[in-house]
Amino acid sequence: MTADPRIEAITDRIRERSAPTRDAYVARITAKGAEGPKRSTLSCGNLAHGFAACGPTDKDRLSSGQTPNLGIVTAYNDMLSAHQPFERFPELIREAARQVGATAQVASGVPAMCDGVTQGQSGMELSLFSRDVIAMATAVGLSHDMFDAAVYLGVCDKIVPGLTIAALTFGHLPAIFVPAGPMTSGLPNDEKSRIRQLYAEGKVGRDELLEAESRSYHGPGTCTFYGTANSNQMLMEIMGLHTPGSSFVNPNTPLRDALTREATKRALAITALGNEYTPAGLVVDERAVVNGVVGLHATGGSTNHTMHLVAMAAAAGIKLTWQDISDLSDATPLLARVYPNGLADVNHFQAAGGMGFLIRELLDQGLLHEDVRTAWGTGLRAYAIEARLGDDGTVARVPAPAESGDPKVLTTADQPFSSNGGVRMLTGNMGKAVIKVSAVKPERRLVEAPAKIFHDQNDLKAAFDSGELNQDFIAIVRFQGPQANGMPELHKLTPLLGVLLDRGHKVALVTDGRMSGASGKVPAAIHVTPEAKAGGAIARIQEGDMIRLDGENGTLEILVDAAEFDSREPAQPDLTGNEYGLGRELFGAFRAAVGTADNGASVF
């Protein structure tokens, strides 16, 4: 139990709501786990195919069926900085497995696309769907039933949620997530944002913009701002699926390699062949999900997780809602200021005390469930540490620092930056939406202004370039939901709207699309549900309608006579341009089957 009755009450209602589906899920994975290692019962032909490429020692071990075999699921590719370091990991993992008399094999490679590369491009329309593709690709690899546990190598936006959905679908297998770490700090994020706005205004050219972007994104590792990728790492640690202290250690360092070897040995220690069997589906229960949401709010994390966490929880039979997430935000203080919610990056957060300090503060305040099961084999208190490199080259751990190394970046629970986490659900006659207000100044959280309608983000840019937007307005960017075009991120609009905000205009964004963890100073009601393609109210808004977005009180209203509004026909723009090119034609079945944003925007 937590000491905070609000968090305990929310956990109880999630548990009660989820009981039928959660009980059925636990029964399924318990029955599967009781079967023991399937590898030992495969036919000789099956098994021979499974180890044909292995060396003699690994073949002997796999033949016996008595030593554990670790499945490696990797999102490696060498185009993306966050995943490029994984190139070295399989050999590190195989060697660490051999040291303890076990084996390891790459079970599956999964796609890893970068929203940074595809931002504002047609390829972004595959981004959200890639999460479910990753889950399915992982399932294909694990369906060989050759493995006693799995390690998951992934970092960025849709990759970790997709891997988590798969790990929970195969919830009888122990799972440990192995990150690659953030790149070292480059150009400060606020300076990068400043150059982007100058470029949007035409005050600097493409050469200056590319130089700034290249100095910001400059080497191997995750982007250093606190978007979805780094929110993913926080979640895996606070939910007990990382080894303690492993989230934000830079790539290609001795400590990172030591953490990878340690994670391998730990995964092999918790299989059903040993005495510490720890199936992933029992690590992730209602308490772990609540801990994840609390961590998200305490760090000002990504709004994408209002969908991803719902989908991840569902894979374990747990029914999480936007109301739960919003209510947990009200109960959780904001303890971190990392860009876009501050000037620091994740390396500064790590140096200030990182996850160990954060977890200790939240535990001491009674805001987290301490008595959870973790892959590390202990409760969550064991994660209130700092990981270091020991003299023998292995991981050593010391208690998290008593004081923050930088109180402007990471503070204590009794002196928070804000009394709440800043992610809220909006309700009103437009339906439901999500807003992240932690980076929005309080005086900008209420906007009442006429609507300007756009069916494509490029149309808004064209209007900006032509000088049509020098006024107070709320941009309605619709037909951007999962059914319409896969729900792309619209972060490309942030610099444009930021310029108008800085000019003194009252502006906001309302969309059935996404804005990601990089949501910044412009108030944005996102994930509007029902979406326009499904006939939601957002499809009936007309140019000039007065809209009221109140991020402080959690409302989103169309200020039009109800009878007149209900009599309107929804807009029906031509969306065929979203159906072809860059692989979009292959995802028609996904657009037809996808669920609503508040239910995780999943095709499952």
C-alpha positions as CSV (number, residue, x, y, z in Angstrom):
1,M,0.0,0.0,0.0
2,T,1.0,3.6,-0.4
3,A,0.7,6.2,2.3
4,D,-1.4,8.5,0.1
5,P,-5.1,7.6,0.3
6,R,-5.8,9.2,-3.1
7,I,-3.3,6.9,-4.9
8,E,-4.5,3.9,-3.0
9,A,-8.1,4.6,-3.9
10,I,-7.2,5.0,-7.6
11,T,-5.3,1.7,-7.5
12,D,-8.2,0.0,-5.9
13,R,-10.7,1.2,-8.5
14,I,-8.3,0.0,-11.3
15,R,-8.0,-3.3,-9.6
16,E,-11.8,-3.7,-9.2
17,R,-12.5,-2.6,-12.8
18,S,-9.8,-5.0,-14.1
19,A,-10.6,-8.0,-12.0
20,P,-12.3,-10.2,-14.7
21,T,-9.7,-9.5,-17.4
22,R,-6.7,-9.5,-15.1
23,D,-7.8,-12.8,-13.4
24,A,-8.2,-14.5,-16.8
25,Y,-4.7,-13.2,-17.9
26,V,-3.0,-14.4,-14.8
27,A,-4.6,-17.8,-15.2
28,R,-3.3,-18.0,-18.8
29,I,0.3,-17.1,-18.1
30,T,0.3,-19.3,-14.9
31,A,-0.8,-22.3,-16.9
32,K,1.8,-21.6,-19.6
33,G,4.5,-21.1,-17.1
34,A,3.7,-24.5,-15.4
35,E,4.4,-26.3,-18.6
36,G,8.1,-25.8,-18.2
37,P,10.6,-25.1,-21.0
38,K,9.0,-26.1,-24.2
39,R,12.4,-26.5,-25.9
40,S,12.9,-29.9,-24.1
41,T,9.8,-31.3,-25.7
42,L,10.3,-30.2,-29.3
43,S,10.8,-32.8,-31.9
44,C,14.4,-33.5,-32.9
45,G,13.8,-31.8,-36.3
46,N,12.3,-28.7,-34.6
47,L,15.2,-28.4,-32.1
48,A,17.9,-29.0,-34.7
49,H,16.5,-26.1,-36.7
50,G,16.6,-24.0,-33.6
51,F,20.3,-24.4,-32.9
52,A,21.7,-25.2,-36.3
53,A,23.9,-22.1,-36.5
54,C,25.2,-22.3,-32.9
55,G,28.7,-23.4,-31.9
56,P,29.4,-26.8,-30.3
57,T,29.1,-25.6,-26.7
58,D,25.8,-23.8,-27.2
59,K,24.5,-26.8,-29.1
60,D,25.3,-29.1,-26.2
61,R,23.6,-26.8,-23.8
62,L,20.5,-26.3,-26.0
63,S,20.2,-30.1,-26.6
64,S,20.0,-30.8,-22.9
65,G,17.1,-28.5,-22.3
66,Q,18.4,-28.1,-18.7
67,T,20.2,-24.8,-19.0
68,P,18.4,-21.6,-19.7
69,N,18.2,-20.0,-23.2
70,L,17.8,-16.2,-23.4
71,G,15.9,-14.6,-26.2
72,I,17.2,-11.3,-27.4
73,V,14.7,-9.0,-29.1
74,T,16.5,-6.1,-30.7
75,A,15.4,-2.8,-32.3
76,Y,19.0,-2.2,-33.6
77,N,19.5,-0.2,-36.7
78,D,22.5,2.1,-37.5
79,M,20.5,5.0,-38.9
80,L,19.0,6.0,-35.6
81,S,21.2,7.3,-32.9
82,A,19.3,5.8,-30.0
83,H,19.4,2.3,-31.4
84,Q,22.8,2.3,-33.1
85,P,24.6,1.3,-29.8
86,F,22.6,-2.0,-29.8
87,E,24.9,-3.3,-32.6
88,R,27.3,-4.5,-29.9
89,F,24.8,-5.8,-27.4
90,P,24.0,-9.3,-28.7
91,E,27.6,-10.4,-28.4
92,L,27.9,-8.9,-25.0
93,I,24.8,-10.8,-24.0
94,R,25.9,-14.1,-25.5
95,E,29.2,-13.9,-23.7
96,A,27.6,-13.0,-20.4
97,A,25.2,-15.9,-20.8
98,R,28.1,-18.4,-21.5
99,Q,29.8,-17.2,-18.4
100,V,27.0,-18.6,-16.3
101,G,26.6,-21.8,-18.3
102,A,23.6,-20.6,-20.4
103,T,22.9,-19.6,-24.0
104,A,21.4,-16.6,-25.7
105,Q,20.1,-16.1,-29.2
106,V,18.6,-13.2,-31.1
107,A,15.0,-14.2,-31.3
108,S,13.7,-11.3,-33.4
109,G,14.6,-7.9,-34.9
110,V,11.9,-5.3,-34.8
111,P,11.5,-2.1,-36.7
112,A,12.5,1.2,-35.1
113,M,11.4,4.3,-36.8
114,C,12.3,7.8,-35.6
115,D,9.7,10.5,-35.2
116,G,12.5,13.0,-35.4
117,V,13.3,11.9,-39.0
118,T,9.7,11.6,-40.1
119,Q,8.4,14.7,-38.3
120,G,6.1,16.6,-40.7
121,Q,6.6,14.0,-43.4
122,S,4.2,11.4,-44.8
123,G,6.2,8.6,-43.1
124,M,5.0,9.9,-39.7
125,E,1.6,8.4,-40.5
126,L,3.1,4.9,-39.9
127,S,4.6,5.9,-36.5
128,L,1.8,5.1,-34.1
129,F,1.0,1.9,-35.9
130,S,4.6,0.8,-35.7
131,R,4.0,0.1,-32.0
132,D,1.6,-2.7,-32.7
133,V,3.8,-4.0,-35.6
134,I,6.7,-4.2,-33.1
135,A,4.5,-6.2,-30.7
136,M,3.6,-8.6,-33.5
137,A,7.2,-8.9,-34.8
138,T,8.3,-9.7,-31.3
139,A,5.6,-12.4,-31.1
140,V,6.8,-14.0,-34.3
141,G,10.3,-14.3,-32.8
142,L,9.2,-15.6,-29.5
143,S,6.6,-18.0,-31.1
144,H,9.5,-20.5,-31.7
145,D,9.1,-21.3,-28.0
146,M,12.9,-21.8,-27.6
147,F,13.4,-19.4,-24.7
148,D,13.2,-19.3,-21.0
149,A,13.4,-15.5,-20.6
150,A,13.9,-12.5,-22.8
151,V,15.8,-9.3,-22.9
152,Y,14.4,-6.4,-24.9
153,L,16.7,-3.9,-26.6
154,G,14.7,-0.8,-27.4
155,V,14.6,2.9,-26.5
156,C,12.4,5.2,-28.5
157,D,8.9,6.3,-28.9
158,K,6.8,3.4,-30.1
159,I,9.5,0.7,-29.6
160,V,9.4,0.3,-25.9
161,P,5.6,0.3,-25.7
162,G,5.4,-2.3,-28.5
163,L,8.1,-4.4,-26.8
164,T,6.2,-4.1,-23.5
165,I,2.9,-5.2,-25.1
166,A,4.7,-8.3,-26.5
167,A,6.6,-9.0,-23.2
168,L,3.2,-9.0,-21.4
169,T,1.6,-11.1,-24.1
170,F,4.3,-13.6,-23.4
171,G,3.9,-12.8,-19.7
172,H,5.0,-16.3,-18.5
173,L,8.5,-15.4,-19.6
174,P,10.7,-13.3,-17.4
175,A,11.6,-10.0,-19.1
176,I,14.3,-7.4,-18.6
177,F,14.5,-4.2,-20.7
178,V,18.0,-3.1,-21.6
179,P,18.4,0.5,-22.7
180,A,21.3,2.0,-24.6
181,G,21.3,5.4,-22.8
182,P,21.2,9.1,-23.8
183,M,23.7,10.8,-26.1
184,T,26.0,13.2,-24.4
185,S,24.8,16.8,-24.1
186,G,25.1,19.0,-27.2
187,L,23.6,22.3,-28.1
188,P,21.2,23.3,-25.3
189,N,17.6,22.5,-26.1
190,D,16.4,26.0,-25.5
191,E,18.9,27.3,-28.0
192,K,17.8,24.7,-30.5
193,S,14.2,25.9,-30.0
194,R,15.2,29.5,-30.4
195,I,16.9,28.8,-33.8
196,R,13.8,26.9,-34.9
197,Q,11.6,29.8,-34.2
198,L,14.0,32.2,-36.0
199,Y,13.9,29.9,-39.0
200,A,10.1,29.8,-38.9
201,E,10.2,33.6,-39.1
202,G,12.7,33.6,-41.9
203,K,15.4,35.3,-39.8
204,V,17.9,32.5,-40.3
205,G,18.4,30.2,-43.2
206,R,18.5,26.4,-43.7
207,D,22.3,26.2,-43.1
208,E,22.0,27.8,-39.7
209,L,19.1,25.6,-38.8
210,L,20.9,22.4,-39.9
211,E,24.0,23.4,-38.0
212,A,21.9,23.9,-34.8
213,E,20.1,20.6,-35.2
214,S,23.3,18.8,-35.9
215,R,25.0,20.2,-32.8
216,S,21.9,19.1,-30.8
217,Y,21.6,15.6,-32.2
218,H,25.3,14.8,-32.5
219,G,26.2,11.3,-31.5
220,P,25.0,7.8,-30.4
221,G,22.2,7.6,-27.9
222,T,18.8,8.9,-27.2
223,C,17.9,12.6,-27.9
224,T,18.5,14.4,-24.6
225,F,15.2,16.3,-24.2
226,Y,12.5,14.6,-22.1
227,G,10.2,13.3,-24.8
228,T,8.7,9.9,-25.2
229,A,12.0,8.0,-25.6
230,N,13.4,9.1,-22.2
231,S,9.9,8.8,-20.6
232,N,10.0,5.2,-21.8
233,Q,13.3,4.6,-19.8
234,M,11.9,6.2,-16.7
235,L,8.8,4.0,-17.0
236,M,10.7,0.7,-17.4
237,E,12.8,1.5,-14.3
238,I,10.0,2.7,-12.0
239,M,7.8,-0.3,-13.1
240,G,10.6,-2.7,-12.2
241,L,11.5,-3.9,-15.7
242,H,15.0,-2.4,-15.7
243,T,17.9,-3.3,-13.4
244,P,18.2,-0.5,-10.8
245,G,20.0,2.6,-12.0
246,S,20.3,1.7,-15.7
247,S,18.0,4.2,-17.5
248,F,20.3,7.2,-18.2
249,V,23.9,5.9,-18.4
250,N,25.5,7.0,-21.7
251,P,26.2,4.5,-24.5
252,N,29.6,2.9,-25.1
253,T,30.9,3.4,-21.6
254,P,32.3,0.7,-19.2
255,L,29.3,1.2,-16.9
256,R,26.8,0.8,-19.7
257,D,28.5,-2.5,-20.8
258,A,28.6,-3.7,-17.2
259,L,24.8,-3.0,-16.8
260,T,24.1,-5.0,-20.0
261,R,26.1,-8.0,-18.7
262,E,24.4,-7.8,-15.4
263,A,20.9,-7.6,-16.9
264,T,21.7,-10.7,-18.9
265,K,22.7,-12.7,-15.9
266,R,19.7,-11.5,-13.9
267,A,17.3,-12.5,-16.7
268,L,18.8,-16.0,-16.7
269,A,18.6,-16.2,-12.9
270,I,14.8,-15.6,-12.9
271,T,13.7,-18.3,-15.3
272,A,11.4,-21.2,-14.3
273,L,14.5,-23.4,-14.3
274,G,15.7,-21.7,-11.1
275,N,14.4,-20.7,-7.7
276,E,13.6,-17.1,-8.4
277,Y,11.0,-17.5,-11.2
278,T,9.7,-14.0,-12.0
279,P,7.3,-13.9,-15.0
280,A,6.9,-10.4,-16.5
281,G,3.1,-10.7,-16.3
282,L,3.3,-10.8,-12.5
283,V,5.8,-7.9,-12.3
284,V,3.4,-5.6,-14.2
285,D,0.3,-5.5,-12.0
286,E,-2.1,-2.7,-11.1
287,R,0.4,-1.3,-8.6
288,A,3.2,-1.2,-11.1
289,V,1.0,0.5,-13.7
290,V,0.1,3.2,-11.1
291,N,3.8,3.6,-10.2
292,G,4.5,4.2,-13.9
293,V,1.8,6.9,-14.1
294,V,3.0,8.6,-11.0
295,G,6.6,8.6,-12.4
296,L,5.3,10.1,-15.6
297,H,3.6,12.9,-13.8
298,A,6.5,13.5,-11.3
299,T,8.9,14.0,-14.3
300,G,6.6,15.9,-16.6
301,G,6.7,13.0,-19.1
302,S,5.3,12.4,-22.6
303,T,1.6,12.8,-23.4
304,N,2.0,9.8,-25.8
305,H,1.9,7.7,-22.7
306,T,-1.8,8.6,-22.2
307,M,-2.2,6.1,-25.0
308,H,0.8,3.8,-24.6
309,L,0.2,3.1,-20.9
310,V,-3.4,2.3,-21.6
311,A,-2.4,-0.2,-24.3
312,M,0.5,-1.6,-22.3
313,A,-1.8,-2.2,-19.3
314,A,-4.4,-3.8,-21.4
315,A,-1.9,-6.4,-22.5
316,A,-1.7,-7.5,-18.9
317,G,-5.5,-7.5,-18.5
318,I,-5.5,-4.2,-16.7
319,K,-8.0,-1.4,-17.6
320,L,-6.4,2.0,-17.2
321,T,-8.4,5.1,-18.2
322,W,-7.6,8.7,-18.9
323,Q,-9.6,9.6,-15.8
324,D,-7.2,7.5,-13.7
325,I,-4.2,9.2,-15.4
326,S,-5.7,12.7,-14.8
327,D,-6.6,12.0,-11.2
328,L,-3.1,10.6,-10.5
329,S,-1.7,13.8,-11.9
330,D,-3.7,15.8,-9.3
331,A,-2.1,13.7,-6.6
332,T,1.5,13.8,-7.9
333,P,3.9,16.7,-7.4
334,L,6.3,17.7,-10.3
335,L,9.8,17.0,-9.1
336,A,11.8,17.4,-12.4
337,R,12.4,20.2,-14.8
338,V,13.8,18.8,-18.0
339,Y,13.3,20.3,-21.4
340,P,10.7,21.2,-22.6
341,N,9.6,21.7,-18.9
342,G,12.9,23.4,-18.1
343,L,16.3,24.2,-19.5
344,A,18.1,21.0,-18.4
345,D,18.5,17.8,-20.4
346,V,18.4,14.2,-19.2
347,N,22.1,14.1,-18.5
348,H,21.6,17.0,-16.1
349,F,18.8,15.1,-14.5
350,Q,21.0,12.1,-14.1
351,A,23.8,14.2,-12.6
352,A,21.4,15.8,-10.2
353,G,20.4,12.4,-8.7
354,G,18.4,10.8,-11.5
355,M,15.9,8.0,-11.0
356,G,17.3,6.8,-7.7
357,F,16.7,10.3,-6.1
358,L,13.3,10.6,-7.7
359,I,12.1,7.1,-6.6
360,R,13.4,7.7,-3.0
361,E,11.5,11.0,-2.8
362,L,8.3,9.5,-4.1
363,L,8.6,6.5,-1.8
364,D,9.3,8.6,1.2
365,Q,6.3,10.7,0.5
366,G,4.1,7.6,0.2
367,L,3.3,8.3,-3.5
368,L,4.5,4.9,-4.9
369,H,3.7,1.3,-4.2
370,E,6.9,0.0,-2.5
371,D,5.7,-3.6,-2.1
372,V,5.8,-4.5,-5.8
373,R,7.5,-7.4,-7.5
374,T,10.4,-6.4,-9.7
375,A,12.7,-8.1,-12.2
376,W,15.4,-7.3,-9.7
377,G,13.7,-9.6,-7.1
378,T,13.0,-7.0,-4.5
379,G,10.5,-4.2,-3.8
380,L,10.9,-0.7,-5.3
381,R,13.1,0.6,-2.5
382,A,16.1,-1.3,-4.1
383,Y,15.8,1.2,-7.0
384,A,16.5,4.2,-4.8
385,I,20.2,4.0,-5.7
386,E,22.9,5.3,-7.9
387,A,24.7,2.8,-10.2
388,R,28.5,3.1,-10.5
389,L,31.3,1.1,-11.9
390,G,33.0,-1.1,-9.3
391,D,36.7,-1.7,-9.0
392,D,36.3,-5.2,-10.5
393,G,34.4,-3.8,-13.6
394,T,30.9,-4.9,-12.4
395,V,28.1,-2.7,-11.3
396,A,28.2,-1.3,-7.8
397,R,25.3,0.5,-6.2
398,V,25.2,3.2,-3.5
399,P,22.2,4.9,-1.9
400,A,20.8,7.8,-3.9
401,P,22.2,11.1,-2.8
402,A,20.6,12.7,0.2
403,E,20.4,16.1,-1.6
404,S,19.8,17.0,-5.2
405,G,22.9,17.9,-7.2
406,D,20.9,20.7,-8.8
407,P,17.6,21.8,-7.2
408,K,16.6,23.7,-10.3
409,V,16.5,20.4,-12.2
410,L,15.5,17.8,-9.6
411,T,13.8,18.7,-6.3
412,T,12.3,17.1,-3.2
413,A,8.8,15.9,-2.8
414,D,8.1,18.5,0.0
415,Q,9.4,21.4,-2.2
416,P,8.0,20.5,-5.7
417,F,8.0,22.7,-8.7
418,S,4.3,22.2,-8.9
419,S,1.7,20.5,-6.8
420,N,0.5,18.3,-9.7
421,G,2.0,16.5,-12.7
422,G,0.5,18.8,-15.3
423,V,-1.1,16.1,-17.6
424,R,-4.9,16.4,-17.6
425,M,-7.9,15.1,-19.3
426,L,-10.2,17.7,-20.9
427,T,-13.9,17.1,-21.2
428,G,-16.7,19.1,-22.7
429,N,-19.0,19.1,-25.7
430,M,-16.1,18.3,-28.1
431,G,-15.6,15.0,-26.4
432,K,-12.4,14.1,-24.5
433,A,-8.8,15.3,-25.0
434,V,-5.5,15.4,-23.2
435,I,-3.4,18.5,-22.3
436,K,0.1,18.9,-20.9
437,V,0.3,22.1,-19.0
438,S,3.6,21.6,-17.1
439,A,5.5,23.7,-19.7
440,V,2.6,26.2,-20.3
441,K,2.6,29.4,-18.2
442,P,-0.4,29.6,-15.9
443,E,-1.6,32.8,-17.6
444,R,-1.7,31.0,-21.0
445,R,-3.7,28.0,-19.9
446,L,-7.1,29.5,-20.7
447,V,-7.7,30.5,-24.3
448,E,-11.1,31.6,-25.7
449,A,-10.8,32.6,-29.4
450,P,-12.3,31.9,-32.8
451,A,-11.5,28.7,-34.6
452,K,-9.3,28.5,-37.7
453,I,-9.8,25.2,-39.5
454,F,-7.0,23.1,-41.1
455,H,-7.1,19.6,-42.5
456,D,-3.4,19.4,-43.0
457,Q,-0.5,20.7,-40.9
458,N,1.1,22.1,-44.1
459,D,-2.0,24.3,-44.6
460,L,-1.3,25.9,-41.2
461,K,2.3,26.6,-42.2
462,A,1.1,28.1,-45.5
463,A,-1.3,30.4,-43.6
464,F,1.5,31.4,-41.2
465,D,3.9,32.2,-44.1
466,S,1.3,34.3,-45.8
467,G,0.7,36.4,-42.6
468,E,-2.9,35.2,-42.1
469,L,-2.4,34.1,-38.5
470,N,-1.4,37.4,-36.8
471,Q,-4.4,37.4,-34.5
472,D,-5.9,35.5,-31.5
473,F,-7.2,32.1,-32.6
474,I,-7.4,28.4,-31.8
475,A,-6.1,26.2,-34.6
476,I,-8.3,23.2,-35.2
477,V,-6.1,20.7,-37.0
478,R,-8.5,17.8,-37.6
479,F,-8.6,14.5,-39.5
480,Q,-5.3,13.6,-37.8
481,G,-6.6,10.8,-35.7
482,P,-5.8,7.1,-35.9
483,Q,-8.6,6.2,-38.3
484,A,-7.9,9.2,-40.6
485,N,-4.2,8.9,-41.2
486,G,-2.5,7.0,-38.3
487,M,-2.4,10.0,-35.9
488,P,0.9,11.6,-36.8
489,E,2.7,13.9,-34.4
490,L,2.2,17.6,-35.2
491,H,5.3,18.9,-33.4
492,K,6.3,20.7,-36.5
493,L,3.6,23.3,-35.6
494,T,5.2,24.2,-32.3
495,P,7.7,26.7,-33.6
496,L,5.0,28.5,-35.7
497,L,2.5,28.8,-32.9
498,G,5.3,29.7,-30.5
499,V,6.2,32.7,-32.7
500,L,2.6,33.9,-32.6
501,L,2.5,33.4,-28.9
502,D,5.6,35.5,-28.5
503,R,4.1,38.2,-30.6
504,G,1.4,38.6,-27.9
505,H,-1.4,36.7,-29.6
506,K,-3.6,34.2,-27.7
507,V,-3.2,31.0,-29.5
508,A,-3.8,27.3,-28.9
509,L,-4.0,24.1,-30.8
510,V,-6.9,21.6,-30.7
511,T,-6.4,18.4,-32.7
512,D,-7.3,14.7,-32.9
513,G,-3.6,14.1,-33.7
514,R,-0.6,14.0,-31.4
515,M,2.0,16.4,-30.1
516,S,4.4,14.0,-28.3
517,G,6.5,14.4,-25.2
518,A,8.0,17.5,-26.8
519,S,4.8,19.4,-26.2
520,G,5.9,22.9,-25.1
521,K,4.7,26.4,-24.2
522,V,1.7,26.5,-26.5
523,P,-1.5,25.1,-24.9
524,A,-2.5,22.1,-26.9
525,A,-5.7,19.9,-26.6
526,I,-4.6,16.7,-28.3
527,H,-5.9,13.2,-28.9
528,V,-9.5,14.6,-29.2
529,T,-11.9,11.7,-29.1
530,P,-14.1,10.9,-30.9
531,E,-11.9,11.9,-33.8
532,A,-13.1,13.7,-36.9
533,K,-13.0,10.6,-39.1
534,A,-15.3,8.9,-36.7
535,G,-17.8,11.7,-36.9
536,G,-16.7,13.4,-33.7
537,A,-17.8,16.9,-32.8
538,I,-14.5,18.3,-34.0
539,A,-15.6,17.5,-37.5
540,R,-18.6,20.0,-37.2
541,I,-16.6,23.0,-36.1
542,Q,-16.7,25.9,-38.6
543,E,-14.3,28.7,-39.2
544,G,-14.9,31.5,-36.7
545,D,-16.7,29.4,-34.1
546,M,-15.7,30.4,-30.6
547,I,-13.7,27.8,-28.7
548,R,-12.8,27.8,-25.0
549,L,-9.9,25.7,-23.9
550,D,-9.4,25.8,-20.1
551,G,-6.3,23.8,-19.2
552,E,-6.6,24.8,-15.5
553,N,-10.1,23.5,-15.0
554,G,-10.0,20.7,-17.6
555,T,-12.7,21.8,-20.1
556,L,-12.9,22.0,-23.9
557,E,-16.0,23.7,-25.2
558,I,-17.5,24.8,-28.5
559,L,-19.4,28.0,-27.7
560,V,-22.1,27.5,-30.3
561,D,-25.9,27.1,-29.8
562,A,-26.3,23.3,-29.2
563,A,-29.3,22.9,-31.6
564,E,-27.5,24.7,-34.4
565,F,-24.3,22.7,-33.8
566,D,-26.1,19.4,-33.7
567,S,-27.8,20.1,-37.0
568,R,-24.5,20.6,-38.9
569,E,-23.1,17.9,-41.1
570,P,-19.6,16.8,-40.3
571,A,-16.9,17.9,-42.8
572,Q,-15.8,15.1,-45.1
573,P,-12.5,16.1,-46.8
574,D,-10.8,13.9,-49.3
575,L,-8.4,11.7,-47.4
576,T,-7.2,9.5,-50.2
577,G,-3.9,11.3,-50.2
578,N,-3.2,9.6,-46.9
579,E,-3.7,6.1,-48.2
580,Y,-0.7,5.7,-50.5
581,G,3.0,6.3,-50.6
582,L,5.9,5.4,-48.2
583,G,4.1,2.2,-47.3
584,R,0.8,3.8,-46.2
585,E,-1.1,1.5,-48.6
586,L,0.0,-1.5,-46.5
587,F,-1.7,-0.1,-43.4
588,G,-5.3,0.3,-44.6
589,A,-6.3,-2.6,-42.4
590,F,-4.8,-0.8,-39.4
591,R,-6.7,2.4,-40.1
592,A,-9.9,0.4,-40.4
593,A,-9.4,-1.6,-37.2
594,V,-7.7,0.9,-34.8
595,G,-9.4,1.7,-31.6
596,T,-9.9,5.1,-30.0
597,A,-7.1,7.2,-28.5
598,D,-8.5,6.8,-25.0
599,N,-8.5,3.1,-25.4
600,G,-4.8,3.0,-26.4
601,A,-5.3,3.5,-30.2
602,S,-4.6,-0.1,-30.6
603,V,-5.4,-2.6,-33.4
604,F,-5.6,-5.5,-30.9
